[in-house]
Amino acid sequence: MNEFLSILTHGRRLQGAVKDLSLEELTEVADKLNKIIETRRVKEEELRKVEKEKLDKIDAICKQLEEAGLALEDLQSTDVAKKLRKTGSKRPVKYILRDKDGSEHTWTGIGRMPKVFSQALADGKDLDDFLL
């Protein structure tokens, strides 16, 4: 815990830290702290409300599954669940360049252009020369 929190959460240390403040300054600090507390209270209430709505939706879906005679495992074992997952396939290669050593350099045409392609373009070649 940092020094500020240590002082703020310890009664005697807090009293010693604010002893030089006037009553008006203390009232102003208290008002600011109350505003912060109220803002936090509202945010937490909104989070609780969202969480409750989420749990209510989950309960409703579970009831629908139960009424249909299905279990969660039934959904996970179907091909539908497999189709919903992303496959993570790569983008197809759009350009291929073979250098003088016979090495193949590929590029999808997206993102930063590889140096070998940049060098070939600087040497006067056209990007269309490397299209598949």
N, CA, C and O atoms as a GROMACS GRO file, in nm:
protein
  528
    1MET      N    1   0.085  -0.117   0.000
    1MET     CA    2   0.000   0.000   0.000
    1MET      C    3   0.091   0.124   0.000
    1MET      O    4   0.187   0.132   0.076
    2ASN      N    5   0.058   0.219  -0.087
    2ASN     CA    6   0.143   0.337  -0.092
    2ASN      C    7   0.117   0.430   0.026
    2ASN      O    8   0.022   0.410   0.102
    3GLU      N    9   0.199   0.528   0.041
    3GLU     CA   10   0.194   0.618   0.157
    3GLU      C   11   0.061   0.691   0.169
    3GLU      O   12   0.009   0.706   0.279
    4PHE      N   13   0.007   0.737   0.056
    4PHE     CA   14  -0.120   0.810   0.058
    4PHE      C   15  -0.232   0.724   0.114
    4PHE      O   16  -0.308   0.768   0.201
    5LEU      N   17  -0.242   0.600   0.066
    5LEU     CA   18  -0.347   0.511   0.115
    5LEU      C   19  -0.324   0.475   0.261
    5LEU      O   20  -0.420   0.459   0.338
    6SER      N   21  -0.200   0.463   0.299
    6SER     CA   22  -0.169   0.432   0.438
    6SER      C   23  -0.219   0.544   0.530
    6SER      O   24  -0.275   0.517   0.636
    7ILE      N   25  -0.199   0.666   0.489
    7ILE     CA   26  -0.245   0.780   0.569
    7ILE      C   27  -0.397   0.790   0.565
    7ILE      O   28  -0.461   0.813   0.668
    8LEU      N   29  -0.454   0.771   0.445
    8LEU     CA   30  -0.598   0.788   0.428
    8LEU      C   31  -0.678   0.684   0.505
    8LEU      O   32  -0.788   0.714   0.552
    9THR      N   33  -0.626   0.564   0.520
    9THR     CA   34  -0.701   0.457   0.586
    9THR      C   35  -0.671   0.444   0.735
    9THR      O   36  -0.732   0.360   0.802
   10HIS      N   37  -0.580   0.522   0.787
   10HIS     CA   38  -0.546   0.516   0.930
   10HIS      C   39  -0.596   0.644   0.995
   10HIS      O   40  -0.553   0.754   0.960
   11GLY      N   41  -0.688   0.629   1.090
   11GLY     CA   42  -0.756   0.744   1.152
   11GLY      C   43  -0.663   0.848   1.211
   11GLY      O   44  -0.677   0.967   1.180
   12ARG      N   45  -0.570   0.809   1.293
   12ARG     CA   46  -0.483   0.905   1.359
   12ARG      C   47  -0.388   0.972   1.261
   12ARG      O   48  -0.362   1.092   1.271
   13ARG      N   49  -0.335   0.894   1.166
   13ARG     CA   50  -0.244   0.952   1.066
   13ARG      C   51  -0.318   1.052   0.978
   13ARG      O   52  -0.263   1.155   0.941
   14LEU      N   53  -0.442   1.020   0.945
   14LEU     CA   54  -0.523   1.111   0.864
   14LEU      C   55  -0.552   1.239   0.942
   14LEU      O   56  -0.543   1.349   0.888
   15GLN      N   57  -0.585   1.224   1.066
   15GLN     CA   58  -0.612   1.342   1.149
   15GLN      C   59  -0.488   1.430   1.160
   15GLN      O   60  -0.499   1.552   1.156
   16GLY      N   61  -0.372   1.371   1.174
   16GLY     CA   62  -0.248   1.448   1.181
   16GLY      C   63  -0.216   1.514   1.048
   16GLY      O   64  -0.160   1.624   1.046
   17ALA      N   65  -0.250   1.450   0.938
   17ALA     CA   66  -0.218   1.504   0.806
   17ALA      C   67  -0.306   1.624   0.772
   17ALA      O   68  -0.265   1.713   0.698
   18VAL      N   69  -0.429   1.626   0.825
   18VAL     CA   70  -0.522   1.735   0.790
   18VAL      C   71  -0.537   1.838   0.902
   18VAL      O   72  -0.626   1.924   0.896
   19LYS      N   73  -0.453   1.832   1.003
   19LYS     CA   74  -0.469   1.922   1.117
   19LYS      C   75  -0.448   2.069   1.080
   19LYS      O   76  -0.501   2.157   1.147
   20ASP      N   77  -0.371   2.096   0.972
   20ASP     CA   78  -0.345   2.234   0.933
   20ASP      C   79  -0.452   2.289   0.838
   20ASP      O   80  -0.449   2.407   0.804
   21LEU      N   81  -0.547   2.204   0.797
   21LEU     CA   82  -0.652   2.250   0.706
   21LEU      C   83  -0.762   2.320   0.785
   21LEU      O   84  -0.792   2.284   0.899
   22SER      N   85  -0.821   2.422   0.723
   22SER     CA   86  -0.932   2.490   0.788
   22SER      C   87  -1.059   2.405   0.774
   22SER      O   88  -1.061   2.306   0.700
   23LEU      N   89  -1.162   2.446   0.846
   23LEU     CA   90  -1.289   2.373   0.841
   23LEU      C   91  -1.348   2.378   0.700
   23LEU      O   92  -1.406   2.280   0.653
   24GLU      N   93  -1.334   2.492   0.633
   24GLU     CA   94  -1.385   2.505   0.496
   24GLU      C   95  -1.311   2.411   0.400
   24GLU      O   96  -1.373   2.349   0.314
   25GLU      N   97  -1.179   2.402   0.416
   25GLU     CA   98  -1.100   2.314   0.331
   25GLU      C   99  -1.136   2.167   0.356
   25GLU      O  100  -1.144   2.088   0.263
   26LEU      N  101  -1.156   2.132   0.484
   26LEU     CA  102  -1.196   1.996   0.517
   26LEU      C  103  -1.332   1.961   0.457
   26LEU      O  104  -1.353   1.851   0.407
   27THR      N  105  -1.425   2.059   0.462
   27THR     CA  106  -1.557   2.038   0.404
   27THR      C  107  -1.547   2.018   0.253
   27THR      O  108  -1.615   1.933   0.197
   28GLU      N  109  -1.461   2.096   0.188
   28GLU     CA  110  -1.441   2.084   0.045
   28GLU      C  111  -1.383   1.945   0.009
   28GLU      O  112  -1.426   1.883  -0.088
   29VAL      N  113  -1.286   1.900   0.088
   29VAL     CA  114  -1.227   1.767   0.065
   29VAL      C  115  -1.333   1.659   0.085
   29VAL      O  116  -1.340   1.564   0.008
   30ALA      N  117  -1.414   1.676   0.190
   30ALA     CA  118  -1.519   1.577   0.218
   30ALA      C  119  -1.621   1.573   0.104
   30ALA      O  120  -1.666   1.465   0.065
   31ASP      N  121  -1.657   1.690   0.050
   31ASP     CA  122  -1.752   1.695  -0.062
   31ASP      C  123  -1.695   1.623  -0.185
   31ASP      O  124  -1.766   1.548  -0.252
   32LYS      N  125  -1.568   1.647  -0.213
   32LYS     CA  126  -1.504   1.581  -0.328
   32LYS      C  127  -1.500   1.429  -0.308
   32LYS      O  128  -1.526   1.353  -0.401
   33LEU      N  129  -1.467   1.388  -0.189
   33LEU     CA  130  -1.462   1.246  -0.159
   33LEU      C  131  -1.600   1.182  -0.170
   33LEU      O  132  -1.614   1.070  -0.219
   34ASN      N  133  -1.702   1.253  -0.124
   34ASN     CA  134  -1.840   1.203  -0.135
   34ASN      C  135  -1.883   1.190  -0.281
   34ASN      O  136  -1.954   1.096  -0.315
   35LYS      N  137  -1.840   1.283  -0.367
   35LYS     CA  138  -1.872   1.274  -0.509
   35LYS      C  139  -1.805   1.151  -0.571
   35LYS      O  140  -1.866   1.080  -0.651
   36ILE      N  141  -1.682   1.127  -0.532
   36ILE     CA  142  -1.610   1.009  -0.582
   36ILE      C  143  -1.680   0.882  -0.537
   36ILE      O  144  -1.695   0.788  -0.616
   37ILE      N  145  -1.722   0.878  -0.412
   37ILE     CA  146  -1.790   0.761  -0.358
   37ILE      C  147  -1.921   0.738  -0.430
   37ILE      O  148  -1.955   0.625  -0.463
   38GLU      N  149  -1.996   0.844  -0.455
   38GLU     CA  150  -2.125   0.831  -0.523
   38GLU      C  151  -2.106   0.784  -0.668
   38GLU      O  152  -2.184   0.701  -0.716
   39THR      N  153  -2.005   0.835  -0.736
   39THR     CA  154  -1.976   0.792  -0.872
   39THR      C  155  -1.942   0.643  -0.874
   39THR      O  156  -1.990   0.570  -0.960
   40ARG      N  157  -1.860   0.600  -0.781
   40ARG     CA  158  -1.823   0.459  -0.771
   40ARG      C  159  -1.945   0.373  -0.741
   40ARG      O  160  -1.960   0.264  -0.797
   41ARG      N  161  -2.033   0.422  -0.654
   41ARG     CA  162  -2.153   0.348  -0.618
   41ARG      C  163  -2.243   0.328  -0.740
   41ARG      O  164  -2.297   0.220  -0.761
   42VAL      N  165  -2.258   0.434  -0.821
   42VAL     CA  166  -2.341   0.425  -0.942
   42VAL      C  167  -2.281   0.326  -1.041
   42VAL      O  168  -2.354   0.244  -1.098
   43LYS      N  169  -2.149   0.332  -1.061
   43LYS     CA  170  -2.084   0.240  -1.154
   43LYS      C  171  -2.100   0.095  -1.110
   43LYS      O  172  -2.128   0.008  -1.192
   44GLU      N  173  -2.081   0.070  -0.981
   44GLU     CA  174  -2.095  -0.066  -0.931
   44GLU      C  175  -2.238  -0.115  -0.942
   44GLU      O  176  -2.261  -0.233  -0.968
   45GLU      N  177  -2.334  -0.026  -0.923
   45GLU     CA  178  -2.474  -0.063  -0.939
   45GLU      C  179  -2.504  -0.099  -1.085
   45GLU      O  180  -2.577  -0.195  -1.112
   46GLU      N  181  -2.448  -0.024  -1.178
   46GLU     CA  182  -2.465  -0.055  -1.321
   46GLU      C  183  -2.402  -0.189  -1.355
   46GLU      O  184  -2.460  -0.268  -1.430
   47LEU      N  185  -2.284  -0.216  -1.300
   47LEU     CA  186  -2.219  -0.345  -1.324
   47LEU      C  187  -2.301  -0.461  -1.268
   47LEU      O  188  -2.314  -0.565  -1.332
   48ARG      N  189  -2.357  -0.442  -1.149
   48ARG     CA  190  -2.442  -0.545  -1.090
   48ARG      C  191  -2.565  -0.569  -1.176
   48ARG      O  192  -2.608  -0.683  -1.193
   49LYS      N  193  -2.621  -0.461  -1.231
   49LYS     CA  194  -2.740  -0.471  -1.315
   49LYS      C  195  -2.708  -0.548  -1.443
   49LYS      O  196  -2.784  -0.636  -1.482
   50VAL      N  197  -2.596  -0.517  -1.506
   50VAL     CA  198  -2.555  -0.587  -1.628
   50VAL      C  199  -2.530  -0.734  -1.599
   50VAL      O  200  -2.569  -0.821  -1.677
   51GLU      N  201  -2.464  -0.763  -1.487
   51GLU     CA  202  -2.436  -0.901  -1.450
   51GLU      C  203  -2.565  -0.978  -1.423
   51GLU      O  204  -2.577  -1.095  -1.460
   52LYS      N  205  -2.661  -0.912  -1.358
   52LYS     CA  206  -2.790  -0.976  -1.331
   52LYS      C  207  -2.862  -1.006  -1.461
   52LYS      O  208  -2.920  -1.114  -1.476
   53GLU      N  209  -2.860  -0.913  -1.556
   53GLU     CA  210  -2.925  -0.936  -1.686
   53GLU      C  211  -2.859  -1.053  -1.758
   53GLU      O  212  -2.926  -1.136  -1.819
   54LYS      N  213  -2.727  -1.060  -1.750
   54LYS     CA  214  -2.652  -1.170  -1.813
   54LYS      C  215  -2.692  -1.303  -1.751
   54LYS      O  216  -2.716  -1.400  -1.823
   55LEU      N  217  -2.699  -1.309  -1.619
   55LEU     CA  218  -2.737  -1.432  -1.551
   55LEU      C  219  -2.881  -1.471  -1.583
   55LEU      O  220  -2.912  -1.589  -1.597
   56ASP      N  221  -2.970  -1.371  -1.595
   56ASP     CA  222  -3.109  -1.398  -1.632
   56ASP      C  223  -3.117  -1.458  -1.772
   56ASP      O  224  -3.195  -1.550  -1.795
   57LYS      N  225  -3.036  -1.406  -1.864
   57LYS     CA  226  -3.035  -1.460  -2.000
   57LYS      C  227  -2.983  -1.604  -2.001
   57LYS      O  228  -3.036  -1.690  -2.071
   58ILE      N  229  -2.880  -1.629  -1.922
   58ILE     CA  230  -2.825  -1.765  -1.912
   58ILE      C  231  -2.930  -1.860  -1.856
   58ILE      O  232  -2.947  -1.971  -1.906
   59ASP      N  233  -3.002  -1.816  -1.753
   59ASP     CA  234  -3.108  -1.899  -1.696
   59ASP      C  235  -3.216  -1.928  -1.799
   59ASP      O  236  -3.265  -2.041  -1.807
   60ALA      N  237  -3.254  -1.827  -1.877
   60ALA     CA  238  -3.358  -1.846  -1.978
   60ALA      C  239  -3.313  -1.946  -2.084
   60ALA      O  240  -3.391  -2.031  -2.127
   61ILE      N  241  -3.188  -1.937  -2.126
   61ILE     CA  242  -3.136  -2.031  -2.226
   61ILE      C  243  -3.129  -2.172  -2.167
   61ILE      O  244  -3.162  -2.268  -2.236
   62CYS      N  245  -3.088  -2.184  -2.043
   62CYS     CA  246  -3.084  -2.316  -1.979
   62CYS      C  247  -3.224  -2.377  -1.970
   62CYS      O  248  -3.240  -2.497  -1.989
   63LYS      N  249  -3.324  -2.294  -1.940
   63LYS     CA  250  -3.462  -2.343  -1.935
   63LYS      C  251  -3.508  -2.389  -2.073
   63LYS      O  252  -3.576  -2.491  -2.085
   64GLN      N  253  -3.471  -2.314  -2.177
   64GLN     CA  254  -3.507  -2.354  -2.313
   64GLN      C  255  -3.441  -2.486  -2.350
   64GLN      O  256  -3.504  -2.573  -2.411
   65LEU      N  257  -3.315  -2.502  -2.312
   65LEU     CA  258  -3.246  -2.629  -2.338
   65LEU      C  259  -3.315  -2.744  -2.265
   65LEU      O  260  -3.333  -2.852  -2.320
   66GLU      N  261  -3.352  -2.720  -2.140
   66GLU     CA  262  -3.417  -2.823  -2.060
   66GLU      C  263  -3.552  -2.861  -2.120
   66GLU      O  264  -3.588  -2.978  -2.126
   67GLU      N  265  -3.628  -2.760  -2.166
   67GLU     CA  266  -3.758  -2.785  -2.228
   67GLU      C  267  -3.743  -2.864  -2.358
   67GLU      O  268  -3.830  -2.945  -2.392
   68ALA      N  269  -3.633  -2.840  -2.429
   68ALA     CA  270  -3.609  -2.910  -2.555
   68ALA      C  271  -3.548  -3.048  -2.530
   68ALA      O  272  -3.531  -3.125  -2.624
   69GLY      N  273  -3.515  -3.079  -2.407
   69GLY     CA  274  -3.456  -3.208  -2.375
   69GLY      C  275  -3.309  -3.217  -2.412
   69GLY      O  276  -3.259  -3.326  -2.440
   70LEU      N  277  -3.241  -3.105  -2.412
   70LEU     CA  278  -3.100  -3.100  -2.449
   70LEU      C  279  -3.014  -3.063  -2.329
   70LEU      O  280  -3.060  -3.001  -2.233
   71ALA      N  281  -2.889  -3.103  -2.338
   71ALA     CA  282  -2.791  -3.064  -2.238
   71ALA      C  283  -2.683  -2.982  -2.307
   71ALA      O  284  -2.671  -2.984  -2.429
   72LEU      N  285  -2.606  -2.909  -2.229
   72LEU     CA  286  -2.500  -2.826  -2.285
   72LEU      C  287  -2.399  -2.911  -2.362
   72LEU      O  288  -2.344  -2.867  -2.463
   73GLU      N  289  -2.374  -3.032  -2.315
   73GLU     CA  290  -2.281  -3.122  -2.382
   73GLU      C  291  -2.328  -3.158  -2.522
   73GLU      O  292  -2.248  -3.180  -2.612
   74ASP      N  293  -2.461  -3.163  -2.540
   74ASP     CA  294  -2.516  -3.193  -2.673
   74ASP      C  295  -2.478  -3.085  -2.773
   74ASP      O  296  -2.449  -3.114  -2.889
   75LEU      N  297  -2.478  -2.962  -2.729
   75LEU     CA  298  -2.442  -2.852  -2.819
   75LEU      C  299  -2.293  -2.853  -2.851
   75LEU      O  300  -2.253  -2.824  -2.964
   76GLN      N  301  -2.214  -2.887  -2.753
   76GLN     CA  302  -2.070  -2.886  -2.773
   76GLN      C  303  -2.024  -2.999  -2.864
   76GLN      O  304  -1.921  -2.987  -2.930
   77SER      N  305  -2.098  -3.108  -2.868
   77SER     CA  306  -2.055  -3.222  -2.948
   77SER      C  307  -2.101  -3.216  -3.093
   77SER      O  308  -2.060  -3.299  -3.173
   78THR      N  309  -2.184  -3.120  -3.128
   78THR     CA  310  -2.237  -3.114  -3.265
   78THR      C  311  -2.141  -3.046  -3.359
   78THR      O  312  -2.046  -2.979  -3.317
   79ASP      N  313  -2.165  -3.065  -3.487
   79ASP     CA  314  -2.085  -3.000  -3.589
   79ASP      C  315  -2.110  -2.849  -3.590
   79ASP      O  316  -2.025  -2.773  -3.636
   80VAL      N  317  -2.225  -2.806  -3.538
   80VAL     CA  318  -2.256  -2.663  -3.534
   80VAL      C  319  -2.152  -2.590  -3.450
   80VAL      O  320  -2.107  -2.482  -3.488
   81ALA      N  321  -2.116  -2.647  -3.338
   81ALA     CA  322  -2.016  -2.583  -3.252
   81ALA      C  323  -1.882  -2.575  -3.322
   81ALA      O  324  -1.810  -2.476  -3.306
   82LYS      N  325  -1.849  -2.677  -3.400
   82LYS     CA  326  -1.722  -2.676  -3.471
   82LYS      C  327  -1.723  -2.571  -3.581
   82LYS      O  328  -1.620  -2.508  -3.608
   83LYS      N  329  -1.837  -2.552  -3.646
   83LYS     CA  330  -1.846  -2.452  -3.753
   83LYS      C  331  -1.838  -2.310  -3.698
   83LYS      O  332  -1.791  -2.220  -3.767
   84LEU      N  333  -1.884  -2.291  -3.574
   84LEU     CA  334  -1.881  -2.157  -3.515
   84LEU      C  335  -1.741  -2.113  -3.477
   84LEU      O  336  -1.715  -1.993  -3.465
   85ARG      N  337  -1.651  -2.209  -3.458
   85ARG     CA  338  -1.514  -2.173  -3.422
   85ARG      C  339  -1.442  -2.118  -3.544
   85ARG      O  340  -1.468  -2.161  -3.657
   86LYS      N  341  -1.355  -2.026  -3.522
   86LYS     CA  342  -1.275  -1.972  -3.632
   86LYS      C  343  -1.165  -2.072  -3.667
   86LYS      O  344  -1.108  -2.136  -3.580
   87THR      N  345  -1.138  -2.081  -3.794
   87THR     CA  346  -1.040  -2.179  -3.838
   87THR      C  347  -0.899  -2.125  -3.830
   87THR      O  348  -0.805  -2.203  -3.816
   88GLY      N  349  -0.883  -1.995  -3.839
   88GLY     CA  350  -0.750  -1.938  -3.831
   88GLY      C  351  -0.670  -1.959  -3.958
   88GLY      O  352  -0.548  -1.969  -3.953
   89SER      N  353  -0.739  -1.968  -4.071
   89SER     CA  354  -0.667  -1.992  -4.196
   89SER      C  355  -0.586  -1.870  -4.236
   89SER      O  356  -0.623  -1.756  -4.206
   90LYS      N  357  -0.476  -1.895  -4.304
   90LYS     CA  358  -0.389  -1.787  -4.347
   90LYS      C  359  -0.442  -1.728  -4.476
   90LYS      O  360  -0.519  -1.791  -4.549
   91ARG      N  361  -0.400  -1.608  -4.503
   91ARG     CA  362  -0.436  -1.544  -4.630
   91ARG      C  363  -0.360  -1.611  -4.743
   91ARG      O  364  -0.248  -1.658  -4.724
   92PRO      N  365  -0.422  -1.616  -4.859
   92PRO     CA  366  -0.352  -1.679  -4.972
   92PRO      C  367  -0.237  -1.592  -5.021
   92PRO      O  368  -0.242  -1.469  -5.015
   93VAL      N  369  -0.134  -1.658  -5.069
   93VAL     CA  370  -0.018  -1.588  -5.123
   93VAL      C  371  -0.058  -1.526  -5.256
   93VAL      O  372  -0.122  -1.591  -5.338
   94LYS      N  373  -0.020  -1.400  -5.276
   94LYS     CA  374  -0.057  -1.330  -5.399
   94LYS      C  375   0.065  -1.310  -5.490
   94LYS      O  376   0.051  -1.306  -5.612
   95TYR      N  377   0.183  -1.296  -5.431
   95TYR     CA  378   0.303  -1.270  -5.508
   95TYR      C  379   0.413  -1.369  -5.472
   95TYR      O  380   0.430  -1.404  -5.355
   96ILE      N  381   0.487  -1.414  -5.572
   96ILE     CA  382   0.603  -1.501  -5.550
   96ILE      C  383   0.720  -1.444  -5.628
   96ILE      O  384   0.708  -1.407  -5.745
   97LEU      N  385   0.835  -1.436  -5.562
   97LEU     CA  386   0.957  -1.387  -5.626
   97LEU      C  387   1.066  -1.492  -5.605
   97LEU      O  388   1.091  -1.536  -5.493
   98ARG      N  389   1.129  -1.531  -5.713
   98ARG     CA  390   1.243  -1.623  -5.703
   98ARG      C  391   1.369  -1.542  -5.725
   98ARG      O  392   1.386  -1.478  -5.829
   99ASP      N  393   1.458  -1.545  -5.626
   99ASP     CA  394   1.582  -1.468  -5.639
   99ASP      C  395   1.685  -1.547  -5.718
   99ASP      O  396   1.660  -1.660  -5.761
  100LYS      N  397   1.802  -1.487  -5.738
  100LYS     CA  398   1.906  -1.550  -5.820
  100LYS      C  399   1.959  -1.679  -5.758
  100LYS      O  400   2.018  -1.761  -5.828
  101ASP      N  401   1.940  -1.698  -5.625
  101ASP     CA  402   1.984  -1.822  -5.560
  101ASP      C  403   1.881  -1.933  -5.576
  101ASP      O  404   1.908  -2.048  -5.541
  102GLY      N  405   1.764  -1.901  -5.630
  102GLY     CA  406   1.659  -2.000  -5.648
  102GLY      C  407   1.562  -2.007  -5.530
  102GLY      O  408   1.472  -2.091  -5.529
  103SER      N  409   1.580  -1.920  -5.431
  103SER     CA  410   1.491  -1.919  -5.315
  103SER      C  411   1.360  -1.850  -5.352
  103SER      O  412   1.358  -1.752  -5.427
  104GLU      N  413   1.249  -1.903  -5.297
  104GLU     CA  414   1.118  -1.845  -5.320
  104GLU      C  415   1.083  -1.752  -5.205
  104GLU      O  416   1.099  -1.787  -5.088
  105HIS      N  417   1.036  -1.634  -5.240
  105HIS     CA  418   0.989  -1.537  -5.141
  105HIS      C  419   0.843  -1.510  -5.172
  105HIS      O  420   0.809  -1.478  -5.286
  106THR      N  421   0.756  -1.524  -5.072
  106THR     CA  422   0.613  -1.505  -5.093
  106THR      C  423   0.565  -1.384  -5.016
  106THR      O  424   0.625  -1.341  -4.918
  107TRP      N  425   0.453  -1.328  -5.065
  107TRP     CA  426   0.391  -1.214  -4.999
  107TRP      C  427   0.244  -1.214  -5.031
  107TRP      O  428   0.205  -1.241  -5.145
  108THR      N  429   0.160  -1.186  -4.932
  108THR     CA  430   0.015  -1.185  -4.952
  108THR      C  431  -0.034  -1.054  -5.013
  108THR      O  432  -0.148  -1.046  -5.058
  109GLY      N  433   0.050  -0.954  -5.013
  109GLY     CA  434   0.008  -0.823  -5.063
  109GLY      C  435  -0.046  -0.734  -4.953
  109GLY      O  436  -0.089  -0.621  -4.978
  110ILE      N  437  -0.046  -0.785  -4.831
  110ILE     CA  438  -0.097  -0.711  -4.716
  110ILE      C  439   0.016  -0.692  -4.618
  110ILE      O  440   0.098  -0.781  -4.597
  111GLY      N  441   0.020  -0.576  -4.558
  111GLY     CA  442   0.125  -0.548  -4.461
  111GLY      C  443   0.249  -0.492  -4.529
  111GLY      O  444   0.247  -0.460  -4.648
  112ARG      N  445   0.354  -0.481  -4.453
  112ARG     CA  446   0.479  -0.425  -4.504
  112ARG      C  447   0.537  -0.514  -4.614
  112ARG      O  448   0.541  -0.636  -4.601
  113MET      N  449   0.581  -0.451  -4.721
  113MET     CA  450   0.638  -0.524  -4.832
  113MET      C  451   0.776  -0.578  -4.793
  113MET      O  452   0.859  -0.504  -4.740
  114PRO      N  453   0.800  -0.708  -4.819
  114PRO     CA  454   0.931  -0.764  -4.788
  114PRO      C  455   1.041  -0.691  -4.866
  114PRO      O  456   1.018  -0.638  -4.974
  115LYS      N  457   1.161  -0.691  -4.808
  115LYS     CA  458   1.274  -0.619  -4.868
  115LYS      C  459   1.309  -0.669  -5.008
  115LYS      O  460   1.348  -0.590  -5.094
  116VAL      N  461   1.296  -0.800  -5.030
  116VAL     CA  462   1.332  -0.853  -5.162
  116VAL      C  463   1.239  -0.797  -5.269
  116VAL      O  464   1.283  -0.770  -5.382
  117PHE      N  465   1.112  -0.779  -5.236
  117PHE     CA  466   1.018  -0.720  -5.331
  117PHE      C  467   1.049  -0.572  -5.351
  117PHE      O  468   1.046  -0.522  -5.463
  118SER      N  469   1.079  -0.501  -5.242
  118SER     CA  470   1.113  -0.359  -5.252
  118SER      C  471   1.237  -0.339  -5.339
  118SER      O  472   1.242  -0.246  -5.420
  119GLN      N  473   1.336  -0.425  -5.320
  119GLN     CA  474   1.459  -0.415  -5.399
  119GLN      C  475   1.432  -0.441  -5.547
  119GLN      O  476   1.486  -0.373  -5.634
  120ALA      N  477   1.347  -0.541  -5.575
  120ALA     CA  478   1.314  -0.572  -5.714
  120ALA      C  479   1.240  -0.456  -5.779
  120ALA      O  480   1.264  -0.425  -5.896
  121LEU      N  481   1.152  -0.391  -5.706
  121LEU     CA  482   1.081  -0.275  -5.760
  121LEU      C  483   1.177  -0.160  -5.783
  121LEU      O  484   1.164  -0.086  -5.881
  122ALA      N  485   1.274  -0.144  -5.693
  122ALA     CA  486   1.374  -0.038  -5.709
  122ALA      C  487   1.463  -0.065  -5.830
  122ALA      O  488   1.515   0.029  -5.891
  123ASP      N  489   1.481  -0.191  -5.864
  123ASP     CA  490   1.562  -0.228  -5.980
  123ASP      C  491   1.485  -0.214  -6.111
  123ASP      O  492   1.540  -0.243  -6.218
  124GLY      N  493   1.360  -0.170  -6.105
  124GLY     CA  494   1.284  -0.143  -6.226
  124GLY      C  495   1.180  -0.247  -6.262
  124GLY      O  496   1.114  -0.233  -6.366
  125LYS      N  497   1.162  -0.349  -6.183
  125LYS     CA  498   1.061  -0.450  -6.213
  125LYS      C  499   0.924  -0.399  -6.169
  125LYS      O  500   0.914  -0.306  -6.090
  126ASP      N  501   0.820  -0.462  -6.222
  126ASP     CA  502   0.682  -0.425  -6.190
  126ASP      C  503   0.626  -0.529  -6.093
  126ASP      O  504   0.659  -0.647  -6.104
  127LEU      N  505   0.542  -0.488  -6.001
  127LEU     CA  506   0.484  -0.580  -5.903
  127LEU      C  507   0.400  -0.686  -5.973
  127LEU      O  508   0.392  -0.799  -5.926
  128ASP      N  509   0.337  -0.650  -6.084
  128ASP     CA  510   0.256  -0.747  -6.160
  128ASP      C  511   0.338  -0.863  -6.213
  128ASP      O  512   0.283  -0.969  -6.243
  129ASP      N  513   0.469  -0.846  -6.225
  129ASP     CA  514   0.556  -0.954  -6.271
  129ASP      C  515   0.558  -1.070  -6.173
  129ASP      O  516   0.590  -1.183  -6.210
  130PHE      N  517   0.524  -1.044  -6.048
  130PHE     CA  518   0.533  -1.146  -5.945
  130PHE      C  519   0.397  -1.205  -5.906
  130PHE      O  520   0.389  -1.288  -5.815
  131LEU      N  521   0.290  -1.163  -5.975
  131LEU     CA  522   0.156  -1.215  -5.945
  131LEU      C  523   0.148  -1.363  -5.975
  131LEU      O  524   0.214  -1.413  -6.066
  132LEU      N  525   0.068  -1.433  -5.897
  132LEU     CA  526   0.046  -1.577  -5.924
  132LEU      C  527  -0.051  -1.595  -6.037
  132LEU      O  528  -0.083  -1.708  -6.074
   0.00000   0.00000   0.00000
